[in-house]
Amino acid sequence: MAAVRPPVQMASAGKSIVIVQGGFLFTLPRTFNSSVTLRGTQGFRFDPSLGHGSFPAAQCGESQTACLPGTTVSVLGLWNGLDVLGTVVWRGKTFPSPGINSGGVIVMITGQFVAPPQADAATVTFPFTLTGFVQPEDNGVSLPFEGHGIATVHLVWDLTLGPGGQWALHDSRYEFNGAHSS
């Protein structure tokens, strides 16, 4: 008789995994390279490779008016499905990449900052929030996660962006500080 494998249990009812370590690093020019590390409660680890999607603060350098001095810049990073590939470790068990073999994955970063006065370069820091979920197998397990941290964005003044120029994103780092709401 074959051994019956017990089903993987849902993450604690209604409780999200809290990301307490790791971060995102995005570098330019013109094409984004990213490095992502997520470590959280319940033995959660996810080091995805991000593909196409919406990169946070990318509108700085793409729009003629998005990053003028004094403008509130809404930051949104959003990836799902095959744009997020990498294995998931949860409670000591390793699962294949959720974007290929499962019900899904969503990773979203939100925040905002005010574009600084014109200069050659500037560094801006601001709080950000991460939310999302991974469903590493087709058996209905969904692992919601959340985290908060501080983002550091490096901007350069780009004269090729509209009359007089505007801020363009050079690189950004989103680091988790372990703080979270209950």
VOGU-3710 file (C-alpha; in Angstrom, 3 decimals, decimal comma):
1> maavrppvqm> 0,000/0,000/0,000  1,415/3,399/-0,973  2,069/5,941/1,735  -0,438/8,760/1,767  1,173/12,174/1,823  -0,644/14,557/4,162  -1,735/17,790/2,488  0,229/20,948/3,167  -1,729/23,101/5,592  -2,794/26,666/4,877
11> asagksiviv> -0,624/29,384/6,464  -2,031/30,176/9,911  -5,649/31,186/9,383  -5,873/34,815/8,360  -2,266/35,533/9,357  0,141/36,699/6,698  3,776/35,730/6,631  5,709/38,810/7,708  8,809/39,619/5,655  11,466/40,677/8,160
21> qggflftlpr> 14,700/40,441/6,176  15,927/40,975/2,671  15,022/43,468/0,035  14,867/44,523/-3,572  17,650/46,210/-5,546  16,850/47,740/-8,949  19,531/49,217/-11,192  19,447/51,025/-14,519  20,155/52,384/-17,194  17,202/51,916/-19,488
31> tfnssvtlrg> 16,677/48,257/-18,594  16,033/47,094/-15,075  18,179/44,530/-13,372  16,890/43,310/-10,048  18,014/41,324/-7,071  15,345/40,129/-4,638  15,615/38,381/-1,283  12,598/37,770/0,964  12,872/36,118/4,421  9,898/35,909/6,721
41> tqgfrfdpsl> 8,110/34,297/9,592  6,992/30,648/9,444  10,308/29,654/7,842  9,438/31,503/4,626  12,148/32,176/2,025  11,640/33,376/-1,537  14,395/34,661/-3,865  12,514/35,306/-7,090  13,820/36,555/-10,371  11,586/39,374/-11,611
51> ghgsfpaaqc> 10,705/39,678/-15,271  8,527/42,252/-16,963  6,141/44,086/-14,741  5,817/47,491/-13,222  9,080/48,579/-11,587  8,783/51,045/-8,692  9,537/54,683/-9,537  10,117/53,736/-13,204  7,948/56,667/-14,249  10,885/58,892/-13,278
61> gesqtaclpg> 12,544/58,990/-16,669  9,629/57,725/-18,746  7,087/60,517/-18,415  7,518/64,187/-19,285  6,002/65,357/-15,975  6,153/62,516/-13,452  9,258/63,635/-11,560  9,400/67,390/-11,573  10,578/69,035/-8,325  7,803/69,133/-5,725
71> ttvsvlglwn> 5,711/66,436/-7,444  4,436/63,579/-5,282  5,667/60,442/-7,005  3,487/57,395/-6,419  5,626/54,271/-6,300  4,145/51,015/-7,556  5,998/47,806/-8,325  3,821/44,926/-9,487  4,707/41,470/-10,789  2,641/38,311/-11,192
81> gldvlgtvvw> 2,585/34,926/-12,870  5,592/34,118/-15,019  7,158/37,510/-14,155  8,092/36,036/-10,748  10,182/32,855/-10,905  12,009/31,173/-8,038  11,617/28,428/-5,475  9,741/28,956/-2,224  10,768/27,485/1,113  8,062/27,354/3,776
91> rgktfpspgi> 8,213/25,477/7,078  11,222/23,475/5,918  9,721/22,304/2,640  10,913/23,494/-0,793  8,344/24,167/-3,507  9,006/24,727/-7,223  8,654/28,125/-8,808  5,095/29,337/-8,198  4,835/31,108/-11,558  5,149/27,845/-13,499
101> nsggvivmit> 3,582/25,014/-11,517  0,873/26,601/-9,451  -2,125/28,770/-8,947  -0,161/31,946/-8,865  2,022/34,599/-7,372  1,647/38,341/-6,914  4,299/40,707/-5,545  3,407/44,396/-5,036  5,439/47,310/-3,628  3,714/50,624/-2,806
111> gqfvappqad> 4,872/53,957/-1,415  5,402/57,579/-2,372  7,924/60,398/-2,175  8,172/64,055/-3,097  10,634/64,806/-5,911  13,403/67,045/-4,525  14,489/70,451/-5,853  16,575/70,436/-9,021  20,239/69,427/-8,613  22,698/67,177/-10,447
121> aatvtfpftl> 21,730/64,183/-8,277  19,653/63,415/-5,200  18,902/60,605/-2,794  15,391/60,194/-1,388  14,278/57,803/1,359  10,686/56,893/2,170  8,664/54,049/3,737  7,248/51,322/1,516  4,866/48,399/1,900  5,090/44,963/0,303
131> tgfvqpedng> 2,050/42,726/-0,110  1,444/39,595/-2,093  1,006/35,862/-2,052  2,446/32,713/-3,507  0,516/29,543/-4,212  3,367/27,072/-4,618  1,274/24,025/-5,520  -2,030/23,416/-7,255  -3,509/22,013/-4,037  -5,029/25,296/-2,874
141> vslpfeghgi> -2,277/26,387/-0,488  -1,970/30,154/-0,584  0,754/31,910/1,406  -0,039/35,605/1,848  2,889/37,816/2,838  3,460/41,415/3,838  6,323/43,607/4,902  7,400/47,178/5,503  10,689/48,931/5,171  12,632/51,898/3,925
151> atvhlvwdlt> 13,342/52,607/0,264  16,364/54,569/-0,937  16,049/56,016/-4,429  18,943/57,632/-6,295  17,894/60,185/-8,891  19,841/62,112/-11,529  18,726/65,246/-13,345  18,156/64,363/-17,006  18,036/67,241/-19,507  16,707/64,956/-22,262
161> lgpggqwalh> 13,363/64,606/-20,461  11,204/67,526/-21,513  11,976/71,232/-21,507  14,561/71,903/-18,793  14,709/68,250/-17,771  13,405/66,301/-14,802  14,476/63,629/-12,354  15,330/60,183/-13,748  15,707/57,052/-11,648  19,264/55,739/-11,447
171> dsryefngah> 18,794/52,906/-8,938  16,739/52,018/-5,892  16,940/49,759/-2,873  13,986/48,538/-0,790  15,066/47,041/2,542  12,891/45,365/5,157  13,302/46,486/8,713  11,141/43,874/10,414  8,511/46,413/11,525  4,944/45,378/10,900
181> ss> 1,438/46,014/12,037  -0,459/43,330/13,880
//
